[in-house]
Amino acid sequence: MIFYKTEEEIDLMKASAKVLAQAHGEVAKMIGEGVTTRALDKRAEEFIRDNGGSPAFKGYNGFEYSLCISLNSVVVHGLPSDYVLKSGDIVSVDGGVELNGYFSDSAYTHAIGEVAPEVLTLLDETKKSLYLGIEQAVAGNRLGDVSYAIQNYVEKRGYGVVRELVGHGIGQKLHERPEVPNYGKRGSGLKLQTGLTLAIEPMVNLGTKSVVQEKDGWTIRTKDFKPSAHFEHTIVVRKDKAEILTSFDYIEKALQAKTL
């Protein structure tokens, strides 16, 4: 069943999304060379709990952490650890918050130190594809319009779009119907209606679209070990323009402050 949200429910999701966006900002303040991914996870959990929320990922299907932290060729579901970030790494930070019974979900891929130009371009283009997908999330369009916009943009640039992992509906559960693939046919699929809340999340590889799962049962990486980028927003379908509930503003302000 697909659940369409009332304005009151959307306001509760906005509150959840704000805490998540701020938590991402706290992680962005810390992220850099010499920092462990476990330390990032700890800071996110502290901030979320201090602000009345719960880390949505922790305990989900047995997951032990508050963030999925995915390095370099890891697409998603990377496990925080004692790995120390170094120059040249890219790292996807994916988090969720449950607050007052409603969920939010977002991800951002960071570049650490001196990153290869083609990898920086991958990050930029993946982020652009997210917003192109969001532009199509308006009432009257089809779900396939969102999927096609993402796929068409990144594949024209020679990247691989992951098939096995998708975005999703979100609200009173972290994962609701419908699934939101990052590939598809324009004009196909579910007709979008106002009040539908979605987590749209392009996962784009520098090389092949093929992925494999590691023996830990969580970590998904590219088959050819080339880098992968991941960006995600929680949004609500509106009549004329999708409303983005999560925000990258706190992340980008933190990153900008480091360069001043």
Summary of the structure (lengths in Angstrom):
residues: 260
radius of gyration: 17.0
end to end distance: 48.8
largest distance: 48.8
contacts: 944
relative contact order: 0.19
helix: 32%
strand: 27%
